[in-house]
Amino acid sequence: MTGSLLLLLPISVLMAALIGAAFWWAIFAGQFDESGKAGRSILLDDDSTDAAPARQLRADGHPVMQDRHAPHSGDASAPDAGRDRPGQDSFSD
């Protein structure tokens, strides 16, 4: 029991000193400066629609909802390309 204390006690003191030194370095190296900057960056983000793609609108002014999982019309590699999917209406634009 005494042998393990003589081994583990200096190791734990050394680890505590290393952790304290790393924390001390982090404080004075500026690691904790501006800690709220990441949270504010979401609020200050530019949400302009200039870069957004134009939305297609139906005749009644509502946006056209496109099925992201449907194969493209020119995609011949899709297994059900060219066939109507059951349960879905097909609209022509």
PDB file of N, CA, C and O in Angstrom:
ATOM      1  N   MET A   1       0.837  -1.190   0.000  1.00  0.00           N
ATOM      2  CA  MET A   1       0.000   0.000   0.000  1.00  0.00           C
ATOM      3  C   MET A   1       0.874   1.241   0.000  1.00  0.00           C
ATOM      4  O   MET A   1       0.581   2.197  -0.719  1.00  0.00           O
ATOM      5  N   THR A   2       1.918   1.249   0.773  1.00  0.00           N
ATOM      6  CA  THR A   2       2.798   2.417   0.848  1.00  0.00           C
ATOM      7  C   THR A   2       3.536   2.609  -0.468  1.00  0.00           C
ATOM      8  O   THR A   2       3.795   3.739  -0.882  1.00  0.00           O
ATOM      9  N   GLY A   3       3.871   1.511  -1.118  1.00  0.00           N
ATOM     10  CA  GLY A   3       4.584   1.595  -2.391  1.00  0.00           C
ATOM     11  C   GLY A   3       3.732   2.239  -3.486  1.00  0.00           C
ATOM     12  O   GLY A   3       4.231   3.018  -4.299  1.00  0.00           O
ATOM     13  N   SER A   4       2.454   1.906  -3.493  1.00  0.00           N
ATOM     14  CA  SER A   4       1.580   2.496  -4.515  1.00  0.00           C
ATOM     15  C   SER A   4       1.344   3.974  -4.250  1.00  0.00           C
ATOM     16  O   SER A   4       1.210   4.760  -5.188  1.00  0.00           O
ATOM     17  N   LEU A   5       1.292   4.365  -2.956  1.00  0.00           N
ATOM     18  CA  LEU A   5       1.136   5.788  -2.636  1.00  0.00           C
ATOM     19  C   LEU A   5       2.374   6.578  -3.055  1.00  0.00           C
ATOM     20  O   LEU A   5       2.262   7.704  -3.541  1.00  0.00           O
ATOM     21  N   LEU A   6       3.551   5.988  -2.866  1.00  0.00           N
ATOM     22  CA  LEU A   6       4.775   6.676  -3.247  1.00  0.00           C
ATOM     23  C   LEU A   6       4.881   6.827  -4.768  1.00  0.00           C
ATOM     24  O   LEU A   6       5.601   7.701  -5.250  1.00  0.00           O
ATOM     25  N   LEU A   7       4.180   5.992  -5.518  1.00  0.00           N
ATOM     26  CA  LEU A   7       4.188   6.091  -6.968  1.00  0.00           C
ATOM     27  C   LEU A   7       3.067   6.998  -7.481  1.00  0.00           C
ATOM     28  O   LEU A   7       3.297   7.844  -8.345  1.00  0.00           O
ATOM     29  N   LEU A   8       1.863   6.822  -6.950  1.00  0.00           N
ATOM     30  CA  LEU A   8       0.703   7.537  -7.481  1.00  0.00           C
ATOM     31  C   LEU A   8       0.623   8.994  -7.026  1.00  0.00           C
ATOM     32  O   LEU A   8       0.118   9.836  -7.769  1.00  0.00           O
ATOM     33  N   LEU A   9       1.099   9.305  -5.847  1.00  0.00           N
ATOM     34  CA  LEU A   9       1.024  10.674  -5.347  1.00  0.00           C
ATOM     35  C   LEU A   9       1.865  11.638  -6.186  1.00  0.00           C
ATOM     36  O   LEU A   9       1.348  12.684  -6.579  1.00  0.00           O
ATOM     37  N   PRO A  10       3.123  11.342  -6.479  1.00  0.00           N
ATOM     38  CA  PRO A  10       3.875  12.269  -7.342  1.00  0.00           C
ATOM     39  C   PRO A  10       3.303  12.359  -8.764  1.00  0.00           C
ATOM     40  O   PRO A  10       3.344  13.423  -9.383  1.00  0.00           O
ATOM     41  N   ILE A  11       2.776  11.252  -9.277  1.00  0.00           N
ATOM     42  CA  ILE A  11       2.182  11.291 -10.617  1.00  0.00           C
ATOM     43  C   ILE A  11       0.962  12.207 -10.627  1.00  0.00           C
ATOM     44  O   ILE A  11       0.791  12.989 -11.563  1.00  0.00           O
ATOM     45  N   SER A  12       0.116  12.127  -9.610  1.00  0.00           N
ATOM     46  CA  SER A  12      -1.074  12.973  -9.563  1.00  0.00           C
ATOM     47  C   SER A  12      -0.706  14.448  -9.364  1.00  0.00           C
ATOM     48  O   SER A  12      -1.356  15.320  -9.941  1.00  0.00           O
ATOM     49  N   VAL A  13       0.321  14.743  -8.563  1.00  0.00           N
ATOM     50  CA  VAL A  13       0.756  16.128  -8.371  1.00  0.00           C
ATOM     51  C   VAL A  13       1.326  16.680  -9.679  1.00  0.00           C
ATOM     52  O   VAL A  13       1.069  17.829 -10.038  1.00  0.00           O
ATOM     53  N   LEU A  14       2.103  15.854 -10.391  1.00  0.00           N
ATOM     54  CA  LEU A  14       2.665  16.271 -11.671  1.00  0.00           C
ATOM     55  C   LEU A  14       1.565  16.530 -12.703  1.00  0.00           C
ATOM     56  O   LEU A  14       1.639  17.510 -13.444  1.00  0.00           O
ATOM     57  N   MET A  15       0.551  15.671 -12.761  1.00  0.00           N
ATOM     58  CA  MET A  15      -0.557  15.870 -13.701  1.00  0.00           C
ATOM     59  C   MET A  15      -1.363  17.113 -13.359  1.00  0.00           C
ATOM     60  O   MET A  15      -1.774  17.847 -14.257  1.00  0.00           O
ATOM     61  N   ALA A  16      -1.597  17.360 -12.065  1.00  0.00           N
ATOM     62  CA  ALA A  16      -2.315  18.566 -11.653  1.00  0.00           C
ATOM     63  C   ALA A  16      -1.524  19.820 -12.025  1.00  0.00           C
ATOM     64  O   ALA A  16      -2.110  20.822 -12.436  1.00  0.00           O
ATOM     65  N   ALA A  17      -0.201  19.770 -11.884  1.00  0.00           N
ATOM     66  CA  ALA A  17       0.638  20.911 -12.255  1.00  0.00           C
ATOM     67  C   ALA A  17       0.602  21.135 -13.768  1.00  0.00           C
ATOM     68  O   ALA A  17       0.560  22.281 -14.216  1.00  0.00           O
ATOM     69  N   LEU A  18       0.618  20.069 -14.558  1.00  0.00           N
ATOM     70  CA  LEU A  18       0.546  20.204 -16.009  1.00  0.00           C
ATOM     71  C   LEU A  18      -0.796  20.778 -16.456  1.00  0.00           C
ATOM     72  O   LEU A  18      -0.850  21.631 -17.342  1.00  0.00           O
ATOM     73  N   ILE A  19      -1.858  20.313 -15.848  1.00  0.00           N
ATOM     74  CA  ILE A  19      -3.184  20.832 -16.189  1.00  0.00           C
ATOM     75  C   ILE A  19      -3.293  22.303 -15.801  1.00  0.00           C
ATOM     76  O   ILE A  19      -3.831  23.107 -16.562  1.00  0.00           O
ATOM     77  N   GLY A  20      -2.791  22.655 -14.635  1.00  0.00           N
ATOM     78  CA  GLY A  20      -2.794  24.061 -14.207  1.00  0.00           C
ATOM     79  C   GLY A  20      -1.967  24.939 -15.138  1.00  0.00           C
ATOM     80  O   GLY A  20      -2.372  26.056 -15.460  1.00  0.00           O
ATOM     81  N   ALA A  21      -0.804  24.438 -15.575  1.00  0.00           N
ATOM     82  CA  ALA A  21       0.036  25.215 -16.488  1.00  0.00           C
ATOM     83  C   ALA A  21      -0.648  25.390 -17.838  1.00  0.00           C
ATOM     84  O   ALA A  21      -0.570  26.465 -18.433  1.00  0.00           O
ATOM     85  N   ALA A  22      -1.313  24.354 -18.329  1.00  0.00           N
ATOM     86  CA  ALA A  22      -2.020  24.456 -19.599  1.00  0.00           C
ATOM     87  C   ALA A  22      -3.178  25.443 -19.493  1.00  0.00           C
ATOM     88  O   ALA A  22      -3.423  26.211 -20.423  1.00  0.00           O
ATOM     89  N   PHE A  23      -3.883  25.430 -18.385  1.00  0.00           N
ATOM     90  CA  PHE A  23      -4.983  26.371 -18.177  1.00  0.00           C
ATOM     91  C   PHE A  23      -4.450  27.792 -18.080  1.00  0.00           C
ATOM     92  O   PHE A  23      -5.036  28.712 -18.650  1.00  0.00           O
ATOM     93  N   TRP A  24      -3.349  27.980 -17.367  1.00  0.00           N
ATOM     94  CA  TRP A  24      -2.720  29.300 -17.225  1.00  0.00           C
ATOM     95  C   TRP A  24      -2.305  29.829 -18.601  1.00  0.00           C
ATOM     96  O   TRP A  24      -2.531  30.997 -18.915  1.00  0.00           O
ATOM     97  N   TRP A  25      -1.693  28.957 -19.424  1.00  0.00           N
ATOM     98  CA  TRP A  25      -1.293  29.356 -20.768  1.00  0.00           C
ATOM     99  C   TRP A  25      -2.510  29.746 -21.606  1.00  0.00           C
ATOM    100  O   TRP A  25      -2.466  30.733 -22.341  1.00  0.00           O
ATOM    101  N   ALA A  26      -3.599  28.973 -21.500  1.00  0.00           N
ATOM    102  CA  ALA A  26      -4.795  29.246 -22.290  1.00  0.00           C
ATOM    103  C   ALA A  26      -5.402  30.597 -21.935  1.00  0.00           C
ATOM    104  O   ALA A  26      -5.891  31.309 -22.812  1.00  0.00           O
ATOM    105  N   ILE A  27      -5.372  30.949 -20.664  1.00  0.00           N
ATOM    106  CA  ILE A  27      -5.922  32.240 -20.247  1.00  0.00           C
ATOM    107  C   ILE A  27      -5.119  33.380 -20.850  1.00  0.00           C
ATOM    108  O   ILE A  27      -5.699  34.316 -21.402  1.00  0.00           O
ATOM    109  N   PHE A  28      -3.804  33.321 -20.757  1.00  0.00           N
ATOM    110  CA  PHE A  28      -2.976  34.430 -21.208  1.00  0.00           C
ATOM    111  C   PHE A  28      -2.681  34.383 -22.709  1.00  0.00           C
ATOM    112  O   PHE A  28      -2.145  35.352 -23.247  1.00  0.00           O
ATOM    113  N   ALA A  29      -3.007  33.305 -23.393  1.00  0.00           N
ATOM    114  CA  ALA A  29      -2.834  33.232 -24.842  1.00  0.00           C
ATOM    115  C   ALA A  29      -4.087  33.710 -25.573  1.00  0.00           C
ATOM    116  O   ALA A  29      -4.108  33.752 -26.803  1.00  0.00           O
ATOM    117  N   GLY A  30      -5.120  34.066 -24.834  1.00  0.00           N
ATOM    118  CA  GLY A  30      -6.336  34.592 -25.450  1.00  0.00           C
ATOM    119  C   GLY A  30      -7.328  33.537 -25.883  1.00  0.00           C
ATOM    120  O   GLY A  30      -8.201  33.828 -26.700  1.00  0.00           O
ATOM    121  N   GLN A  31      -7.232  32.329 -25.372  1.00  0.00           N
ATOM    122  CA  GLN A  31      -8.148  31.275 -25.778  1.00  0.00           C
ATOM    123  C   GLN A  31      -9.579  31.515 -25.310  1.00  0.00           C
ATOM    124  O   GLN A  31     -10.518  30.989 -25.908  1.00  0.00           O
ATOM    125  N   PHE A  32      -9.760  32.293 -24.260  1.00  0.00           N
ATOM    126  CA  PHE A  32     -11.100  32.525 -23.724  1.00  0.00           C
ATOM    127  C   PHE A  32     -11.598  33.926 -24.029  1.00  0.00           C
ATOM    128  O   PHE A  32     -12.644  34.326 -23.518  1.00  0.00           O
ATOM    129  N   ASP A  33     -10.878  34.685 -24.849  1.00  0.00           N
ATOM    130  CA  ASP A  33     -11.341  36.006 -25.264  1.00  0.00           C
ATOM    131  C   ASP A  33     -12.457  35.819 -26.274  1.00  0.00           C
ATOM    132  O   ASP A  33     -12.437  34.877 -27.067  1.00  0.00           O
ATOM    133  N   GLU A  34     -13.417  36.704 -26.245  1.00  0.00           N
ATOM    134  CA  GLU A  34     -14.525  36.675 -27.202  1.00  0.00           C
ATOM    135  C   GLU A  34     -15.249  35.336 -27.212  1.00  0.00           C
ATOM    136  O   GLU A  34     -15.492  34.770 -28.278  1.00  0.00           O
ATOM    137  N   SER A  35     -15.590  34.834 -26.055  1.00  0.00           N
ATOM    138  CA  SER A  35     -16.244  33.518 -25.997  1.00  0.00           C
ATOM    139  C   SER A  35     -17.658  33.545 -26.567  1.00  0.00           C
ATOM    140  O   SER A  35     -18.189  32.497 -26.934  1.00  0.00           O
ATOM    141  N   GLY A  36     -18.276  34.716 -26.650  1.00  0.00           N
ATOM    142  CA  GLY A  36     -19.624  34.805 -27.216  1.00  0.00           C
ATOM    143  C   GLY A  36     -19.633  35.107 -28.694  1.00  0.00           C
ATOM    144  O   GLY A  36     -20.703  35.270 -29.281  1.00  0.00           O
ATOM    145  N   LYS A  37     -18.460  35.186 -29.320  1.00  0.00           N
ATOM    146  CA  LYS A  37     -18.378  35.554 -30.734  1.00  0.00           C
ATOM    147  C   LYS A  37     -19.075  34.536 -31.632  1.00  0.00           C
ATOM    148  O   LYS A  37     -19.756  34.925 -32.581  1.00  0.00           O
ATOM    149  N   ALA A  38     -18.922  33.266 -31.358  1.00  0.00           N
ATOM    150  CA  ALA A  38     -19.552  32.242 -32.189  1.00  0.00           C
ATOM    151  C   ALA A  38     -21.074  32.311 -32.092  1.00  0.00           C
ATOM    152  O   ALA A  38     -21.774  32.102 -33.083  1.00  0.00           O
ATOM    153  N   GLY A  39     -21.576  32.601 -30.912  1.00  0.00           N
ATOM    154  CA  GLY A  39     -23.028  32.710 -30.744  1.00  0.00           C
ATOM    155  C   GLY A  39     -23.603  33.923 -31.448  1.00  0.00           C
ATOM    156  O   GLY A  39     -24.701  33.862 -32.002  1.00  0.00           O
ATOM    157  N   ARG A  40     -22.865  35.028 -31.428  1.00  0.00           N
ATOM    158  CA  ARG A  40     -23.328  36.238 -32.103  1.00  0.00           C
ATOM    159  C   ARG A  40     -23.193  36.132 -33.615  1.00  0.00           C
ATOM    160  O   ARG A  40     -23.925  36.804 -34.342  1.00  0.00           O
ATOM    161  N   SER A  41     -22.280  35.310 -34.103  1.00  0.00           N
ATOM    162  CA  SER A  41     -22.066  35.223 -35.547  1.00  0.00           C
ATOM    163  C   SER A  41     -23.302  34.689 -36.263  1.00  0.00           C
ATOM    164  O   SER A  41     -23.534  35.028 -37.424  1.00  0.00           O
ATOM    165  N   ILE A  42     -24.089  33.868 -35.597  1.00  0.00           N
ATOM    166  CA  ILE A  42     -25.318  33.363 -36.208  1.00  0.00           C
ATOM    167  C   ILE A  42     -26.329  34.495 -36.341  1.00  0.00           C
ATOM    168  O   ILE A  42     -27.063  34.555 -37.328  1.00  0.00           O
ATOM    169  N   LEU A  43     -26.375  35.386 -35.367  1.00  0.00           N
ATOM    170  CA  LEU A  43     -27.336  36.484 -35.421  1.00  0.00           C
ATOM    171  C   LEU A  43     -26.920  37.545 -36.427  1.00  0.00           C
ATOM    172  O   LEU A  43     -27.774  38.224 -36.996  1.00  0.00           O
ATOM    173  N   LEU A  44     -25.632  37.696 -36.651  1.00  0.00           N
ATOM    174  CA  LEU A  44     -25.126  38.719 -37.558  1.00  0.00           C
ATOM    175  C   LEU A  44     -24.895  38.189 -38.969  1.00  0.00           C
ATOM    176  O   LEU A  44     -24.340  38.900 -39.807  1.00  0.00           O
ATOM    177  N   ASP A  45     -25.306  36.969 -39.244  1.00  0.00           N
ATOM    178  CA  ASP A  45     -25.111  36.353 -40.546  1.00  0.00           C
ATOM    179  C   ASP A  45     -25.938  37.085 -41.594  1.00  0.00           C
ATOM    180  O   ASP A  45     -27.051  37.530 -41.314  1.00  0.00           O
ATOM    181  N   ASP A  46     -25.396  37.209 -42.791  1.00  0.00           N
ATOM    182  CA  ASP A  46     -26.088  37.879 -43.880  1.00  0.00           C
ATOM    183  C   ASP A  46     -27.112  36.927 -44.476  1.00  0.00           C
ATOM    184  O   ASP A  46     -26.752  35.936 -45.111  1.00  0.00           O
ATOM    185  N   ASP A  47     -28.380  37.226 -44.272  1.00  0.00           N
ATOM    186  CA  ASP A  47     -29.456  36.369 -44.768  1.00  0.00           C
ATOM    187  C   ASP A  47     -30.081  36.926 -46.040  1.00  0.00           C
ATOM    188  O   ASP A  47     -31.257  36.680 -46.305  1.00  0.00           O
ATOM    189  N   SER A  48     -29.325  37.664 -46.821  1.00  0.00           N
ATOM    190  CA  SER A  48     -29.886  38.236 -48.038  1.00  0.00           C
ATOM    191  C   SER A  48     -30.207  37.125 -49.027  1.00  0.00           C
ATOM    192  O   SER A  48     -29.607  36.051 -48.991  1.00  0.00           O
ATOM    193  N   THR A  49     -31.150  37.396 -49.899  1.00  0.00           N
ATOM    194  CA  THR A  49     -31.581  36.392 -50.865  1.00  0.00           C
ATOM    195  C   THR A  49     -30.874  36.547 -52.196  1.00  0.00           C
ATOM    196  O   THR A  49     -31.266  35.906 -53.171  1.00  0.00           O
ATOM    197  N   ASP A  50     -29.843  37.378 -52.269  1.00  0.00           N
ATOM    198  CA  ASP A  50     -29.130  37.575 -53.530  1.00  0.00           C
ATOM    199  C   ASP A  50     -28.479  36.288 -54.002  1.00  0.00           C
ATOM    200  O   ASP A  50     -28.502  35.988 -55.196  1.00  0.00           O
ATOM    201  N   ALA A  51     -27.904  35.528 -53.094  1.00  0.00           N
ATOM    202  CA  ALA A  51     -27.202  34.304 -53.463  1.00  0.00           C
ATOM    203  C   ALA A  51     -28.139  33.104 -53.537  1.00  0.00           C
ATOM    204  O   ALA A  51     -27.741  32.044 -54.021  1.00  0.00           O
ATOM    205  N   ALA A  52     -29.364  33.250 -53.070  1.00  0.00           N
ATOM    206  CA  ALA A  52     -30.301  32.133 -53.061  1.00  0.00           C
ATOM    207  C   ALA A  52     -30.859  31.913 -54.465  1.00  0.00           C
ATOM    208  O   ALA A  52     -31.069  32.878 -55.199  1.00  0.00           O
ATOM    209  N   PRO A  53     -31.102  30.665 -54.847  1.00  0.00           N
ATOM    210  CA  PRO A  53     -31.674  30.417 -56.172  1.00  0.00           C
ATOM    211  C   PRO A  53     -33.108  30.922 -56.248  1.00  0.00           C
ATOM    212  O   PRO A  53     -33.817  30.972 -55.244  1.00  0.00           O
ATOM    213  N   ALA A  54     -33.519  31.291 -57.442  1.00  0.00           N
ATOM    214  CA  ALA A  54     -34.878  31.794 -57.630  1.00  0.00           C
ATOM    215  C   ALA A  54     -35.868  30.658 -57.421  1.00  0.00           C
ATOM    216  O   ALA A  54     -35.640  29.530 -57.858  1.00  0.00           O
ATOM    217  N   ARG A  55     -36.958  30.966 -56.753  1.00  0.00           N
ATOM    218  CA  ARG A  55     -37.993  29.970 -56.508  1.00  0.00           C
ATOM    219  C   ARG A  55     -39.014  30.004 -57.631  1.00  0.00           C
ATOM    220  O   ARG A  55     -39.352  31.066 -58.154  1.00  0.00           O
ATOM    221  N   GLN A  56     -39.490  28.844 -57.985  1.00  0.00           N
ATOM    222  CA  GLN A  56     -40.551  28.770 -58.979  1.00  0.00           C
ATOM    223  C   GLN A  56     -41.879  28.925 -58.257  1.00  0.00           C
ATOM    224  O   GLN A  56     -42.102  28.329 -57.203  1.00  0.00           O
ATOM    225  N   LEU A  57     -42.751  29.729 -58.833  1.00  0.00           N
ATOM    226  CA  LEU A  57     -44.055  29.955 -58.224  1.00  0.00           C
ATOM    227  C   LEU A  57     -45.141  29.401 -59.127  1.00  0.00           C
ATOM    228  O   LEU A  57     -45.058  29.475 -60.353  1.00  0.00           O
ATOM    229  N   ARG A  58     -46.176  28.836 -58.483  1.00  0.00           N
ATOM    230  CA  ARG A  58     -47.332  28.378 -59.239  1.00  0.00           C
ATOM    231  C   ARG A  58     -48.173  29.590 -59.621  1.00  0.00           C
ATOM    232  O   ARG A  58     -47.870  30.720 -59.238  1.00  0.00           O
ATOM    233  N   ALA A  59     -49.214  29.339 -60.368  1.00  0.00           N
ATOM    234  CA  ALA A  59     -50.086  30.429 -60.815  1.00  0.00           C
ATOM    235  C   ALA A  59     -50.742  31.144 -59.634  1.00  0.00           C
ATOM    236  O   ALA A  59     -51.032  32.338 -59.719  1.00  0.00           O
ATOM    237  N   ASP A  60     -50.981  30.421 -58.529  1.00  0.00           N
ATOM    238  CA  ASP A  60     -51.621  31.055 -57.377  1.00  0.00           C
ATOM    239  C   ASP A  60     -50.615  31.743 -56.451  1.00  0.00           C
ATOM    240  O   ASP A  60     -51.000  32.262 -55.403  1.00  0.00           O
ATOM    241  N   GLY A  61     -49.332  31.754 -56.823  1.00  0.00           N
ATOM    242  CA  GLY A  61     -48.328  32.478 -56.044  1.00  0.00           C
ATOM    243  C   GLY A  61     -47.613  31.640 -55.001  1.00  0.00           C
ATOM    244  O   GLY A  61     -46.702  32.142 -54.342  1.00  0.00           O
ATOM    245  N   HIS A  62     -47.994  30.378 -54.827  1.00  0.00           N
ATOM    246  CA  HIS A  62     -47.337  29.500 -53.860  1.00  0.00           C
ATOM    247  C   HIS A  62     -46.102  28.866 -54.501  1.00  0.00           C
ATOM    248  O   HIS A  62     -46.081  28.650 -55.713  1.00  0.00           O
ATOM    249  N   PRO A  63     -45.074  28.566 -53.704  1.00  0.00           N
ATOM    250  CA  PRO A  63     -43.869  27.960 -54.287  1.00  0.00           C
ATOM    251  C   PRO A  63     -44.137  26.537 -54.759  1.00  0.00           C
ATOM    252  O   PRO A  63     -44.952  25.816 -54.182  1.00  0.00           O
ATOM    253  N   VAL A  64     -43.440  26.152 -55.813  1.00  0.00           N
ATOM    254  CA  VAL A  64     -43.545  24.798 -56.350  1.00  0.00           C
ATOM    255  C   VAL A  64     -42.713  23.885 -55.464  1.00  0.00           C
ATOM    256  O   VAL A  64     -41.527  24.135 -55.249  1.00  0.00           O
ATOM    257  N   MET A  65     -43.325  22.841 -54.955  1.00  0.00           N
ATOM    258  CA  MET A  65     -42.617  21.889 -54.108  1.00  0.00           C
ATOM    259  C   MET A  65     -42.094  20.776 -54.986  1.00  0.00           C
ATOM    260  O   MET A  65     -42.866  20.114 -55.679  1.00  0.00           O
ATOM    261  N   GLN A  66     -40.781  20.561 -54.966  1.00  0.00           N
ATOM    262  CA  GLN A  66     -40.184  19.527 -55.785  1.00  0.00           C
ATOM    263  C   GLN A  66     -39.780  18.361 -54.906  1.00  0.00           C
ATOM    264  O   GLN A  66     -39.307  18.552 -53.786  1.00  0.00           O
ATOM    265  N   ASP A  67     -39.965  17.155 -55.414  1.00  0.00           N
ATOM    266  CA  ASP A  67     -39.578  15.955 -54.687  1.00  0.00           C
ATOM    267  C   ASP A  67     -38.079  15.750 -54.873  1.00  0.00           C
ATOM    268  O   ASP A  67     -37.627  15.493 -55.988  1.00  0.00           O
ATOM    269  N   ARG A  68     -37.310  15.858 -53.804  1.00  0.00           N
ATOM    270  CA  ARG A  68     -35.859  15.732 -53.895  1.00  0.00           C
ATOM    271  C   ARG A  68     -35.431  14.311 -54.210  1.00  0.00           C
ATOM    272  O   ARG A  68     -34.317  14.091 -54.684  1.00  0.00           O
ATOM    273  N   HIS A  69     -36.295  13.351 -53.955  1.00  0.00           N
ATOM    274  CA  HIS A  69     -35.918  11.957 -54.139  1.00  0.00           C
ATOM    275  C   HIS A  69     -36.343  11.411 -55.498  1.00  0.00           C
ATOM    276  O   HIS A  69     -36.004  10.282 -55.850  1.00  0.00           O
ATOM    277  N   ALA A  70     -37.077  12.205 -56.252  1.00  0.00           N
ATOM    278  CA  ALA A  70     -37.522  11.742 -57.561  1.00  0.00           C
ATOM    279  C   ALA A  70     -36.357  11.821 -58.538  1.00  0.00           C
ATOM    280  O   ALA A  70     -35.560  12.757 -58.475  1.00  0.00           O
ATOM    281  N   PRO A  71     -36.251  10.856 -59.435  1.00  0.00           N
ATOM    282  CA  PRO A  71     -35.160  10.901 -60.422  1.00  0.00           C
ATOM    283  C   PRO A  71     -35.372  12.047 -61.403  1.00  0.00           C
ATOM    284  O   PRO A  71     -36.506  12.445 -61.669  1.00  0.00           O
ATOM    285  N   HIS A  72     -34.293  12.564 -61.930  1.00  0.00           N
ATOM    286  CA  HIS A  72     -34.374  13.617 -62.930  1.00  0.00           C
ATOM    287  C   HIS A  72     -34.936  13.035 -64.211  1.00  0.00           C
ATOM    288  O   HIS A  72     -34.814  11.836 -64.461  1.00  0.00           O
ATOM    289  N   SER A  73     -35.546  13.874 -65.017  1.00  0.00           N
ATOM    290  CA  SER A  73     -36.177  13.359 -66.234  1.00  0.00           C
ATOM    291  C   SER A  73     -35.157  12.793 -67.210  1.00  0.00           C
ATOM    292  O   SER A  73     -35.485  11.885 -67.974  1.00  0.00           O
ATOM    293  N   GLY A  74     -33.933  13.302 -67.207  1.00  0.00           N
ATOM    294  CA  GLY A  74     -32.926  12.808 -68.125  1.00  0.00           C
ATOM    295  C   GLY A  74     -32.037  11.739 -67.527  1.00  0.00           C
ATOM    296  O   GLY A  74     -31.066  11.324 -68.159  1.00  0.00           O
ATOM    297  N   ASP A  75     -32.344  11.287 -66.335  1.00  0.00           N
ATOM    298  CA  ASP A  75     -31.505  10.311 -65.653  1.00  0.00           C
ATOM    299  C   ASP A  75     -31.964   8.902 -66.017  1.00  0.00           C
ATOM    300  O   ASP A  75     -32.893   8.371 -65.407  1.00  0.00           O
ATOM    301  N   ALA A  76     -31.320   8.301 -67.005  1.00  0.00           N
ATOM    302  CA  ALA A  76     -31.734   6.975 -67.460  1.00  0.00           C
ATOM    303  C   ALA A  76     -31.228   5.875 -66.538  1.00  0.00           C
ATOM    304  O   ALA A  76     -31.677   4.733 -66.643  1.00  0.00           O
ATOM    305  N   SER A  77     -30.309   6.190 -65.643  1.00  0.00           N
ATOM    306  CA  SER A  77     -29.773   5.164 -64.759  1.00  0.00           C
ATOM    307  C   SER A  77     -30.681   4.872 -63.577  1.00  0.00           C
ATOM    308  O   SER A  77     -30.493   3.875 -62.880  1.00  0.00           O
ATOM    309  N   ALA A  78     -31.665   5.737 -63.347  1.00  0.00           N
ATOM    310  CA  ALA A  78     -32.579   5.517 -62.226  1.00  0.00           C
ATOM    311  C   ALA A  78     -33.476   4.334 -62.561  1.00  0.00           C
ATOM    312  O   ALA A  78     -33.914   4.200 -63.703  1.00  0.00           O
ATOM    313  N   PRO A  79     -33.759   3.469 -61.579  1.00  0.00           N
ATOM    314  CA  PRO A  79     -34.535   2.261 -61.857  1.00  0.00           C
ATOM    315  C   PRO A  79     -35.947   2.542 -62.333  1.00  0.00           C
ATOM    316  O   PRO A  79     -36.477   1.788 -63.149  1.00  0.00           O
ATOM    317  N   ASP A  80     -36.571   3.605 -61.847  1.00  0.00           N
ATOM    318  CA  ASP A  80     -37.943   3.877 -62.258  1.00  0.00           C
ATOM    319  C   ASP A  80     -38.024   5.165 -63.074  1.00  0.00           C
ATOM    320  O   ASP A  80     -39.018   5.887 -62.997  1.00  0.00           O
ATOM    321  N   ALA A  81     -36.989   5.452 -63.848  1.00  0.00           N
ATOM    322  CA  ALA A  81     -36.981   6.657 -64.665  1.00  0.00           C
ATOM    323  C   ALA A  81     -38.035   6.534 -65.766  1.00  0.00           C
ATOM    324  O   ALA A  81     -38.128   5.508 -66.441  1.00  0.00           O
ATOM    325  N   GLY A  82     -38.806   7.566 -65.929  1.00  0.00           N
ATOM    326  CA  GLY A  82     -39.819   7.574 -66.977  1.00  0.00           C
ATOM    327  C   GLY A  82     -41.139   6.990 -66.539  1.00  0.00           C
ATOM    328  O   GLY A  82     -42.123   7.132 -67.266  1.00  0.00           O
ATOM    329  N   ARG A  83     -41.218   6.346 -65.399  1.00  0.00           N
ATOM    330  CA  ARG A  83     -42.471   5.786 -64.916  1.00  0.00           C
ATOM    331  C   ARG A  83     -43.019   6.670 -63.814  1.00  0.00           C
ATOM    332  O   ARG A  83     -42.269   7.264 -63.039  1.00  0.00           O
ATOM    333  N   ASP A  84     -44.337   6.745 -63.759  1.00  0.00           N
ATOM    334  CA  ASP A  84     -44.965   7.509 -62.676  1.00  0.00           C
ATOM    335  C   ASP A  84     -44.858   6.719 -61.385  1.00  0.00           C
ATOM    336  O   ASP A  84     -44.974   5.493 -61.383  1.00  0.00           O
ATOM    337  N   ARG A  85     -44.640   7.413 -60.315  1.00  0.00           N
ATOM    338  CA  ARG A  85     -44.586   6.754 -59.015  1.00  0.00           C
ATOM    339  C   ARG A  85     -45.989   6.635 -58.462  1.00  0.00           C
ATOM    340  O   ARG A  85     -46.740   7.608 -58.532  1.00  0.00           O
ATOM    341  N   PRO A  86     -46.382   5.504 -57.921  1.00  0.00           N
ATOM    342  CA  PRO A  86     -47.747   5.335 -57.412  1.00  0.00           C
ATOM    343  C   PRO A  86     -48.008   6.273 -56.243  1.00  0.00           C
ATOM    344  O   PRO A  86     -47.158   6.489 -55.380  1.00  0.00           O
ATOM    345  N   GLY A  87     -49.217   6.818 -56.251  1.00  0.00           N
ATOM    346  CA  GLY A  87     -49.610   7.674 -55.141  1.00  0.00           C
ATOM    347  C   GLY A  87     -49.207   9.125 -55.316  1.00  0.00           C
ATOM    348  O   GLY A  87     -49.455   9.942 -54.430  1.00  0.00           O
ATOM    349  N   GLN A  88     -48.588   9.465 -56.446  1.00  0.00           N
ATOM    350  CA  GLN A  88     -48.205  10.844 -56.665  1.00  0.00           C
ATOM    351  C   GLN A  88     -48.884  11.344 -57.937  1.00  0.00           C
ATOM    352  O   GLN A  88     -48.984  10.631 -58.935  1.00  0.00           O
ATOM    353  N   ASP A  89     -49.344  12.586 -57.869  1.00  0.00           N
ATOM    354  CA  ASP A  89     -49.927  13.208 -59.060  1.00  0.00           C
ATOM    355  C   ASP A  89     -48.803  13.805 -59.878  1.00  0.00           C
ATOM    356  O   ASP A  89     -47.817  14.296 -59.328  1.00  0.00           O
ATOM    357  N   SER A  90     -48.948  13.764 -61.172  1.00  0.00           N
ATOM    358  CA  SER A  90     -47.946  14.399 -62.020  1.00  0.00           C
ATOM    359  C   SER A  90     -48.542  15.686 -62.573  1.00  0.00           C
ATOM    360  O   SER A  90     -49.635  15.692 -63.138  1.00  0.00           O
ATOM    361  N   PHE A  91     -47.813  16.754 -62.400  1.00  0.00           N
ATOM    362  CA  PHE A  91     -48.238  18.058 -62.876  1.00  0.00           C
ATOM    363  C   PHE A  91     -47.338  18.479 -64.013  1.00  0.00           C
ATOM    364  O   PHE A  91     -46.134  18.228 -63.977  1.00  0.00           O
ATOM    365  N   SER A  92     -47.895  19.106 -65.006  1.00  0.00           N
ATOM    366  CA  SER A  92     -47.057  19.627 -66.082  1.00  0.00           C
ATOM    367  C   SER A  92     -46.904  21.119 -65.885  1.00  0.00           C
ATOM    368  O   SER A  92     -47.856  21.812 -65.523  1.00  0.00           O
ATOM    369  N   ASP A  93     -45.716  21.601 -66.123  1.00  0.00           N
ATOM    370  CA  ASP A  93     -45.456  23.042 -65.950  1.00  0.00           C
ATOM    371  C   ASP A  93     -45.644  23.786 -67.239  1.00  0.00           C
ATOM    372  O   ASP A  93     -45.468  25.004 -67.279  1.00  0.00           O
TER     373      ASP A  93
END
